């Protein structure tokens, strides 16, 4: 039996077993970072990994997946730029 927070992929939707569902856009790209990421870096550190290690632009509409050292947890990031009003 899967752990309560484990996600399962069915019918093109990512469905965590606790009932929430997120539908991914067909045009949305998903990249997985192969090396372990330090989750203490927060969003700025993950954006730096995307830019420096993955050689991608972190603020385009793309999903980035990171795992920890033991590869038993993941972080999924959709990085966006918020522009302040003029």
Secondary structure as UniProt FT lines:
FT   TURN            4..5
FT   STRAND          7..10
FT   TURN            11..12
FT   STRAND          13..16
FT   TURN            17..18
FT   STRAND          21..23
FT   TURN            26..27
FT   STRAND          29..36
FT   HELIX           39..41
FT   HELIX           42..52
FT   TURN            58..59
FT   STRAND          62..67
FT   TURN            69..70
FT   STRAND          74..78
//
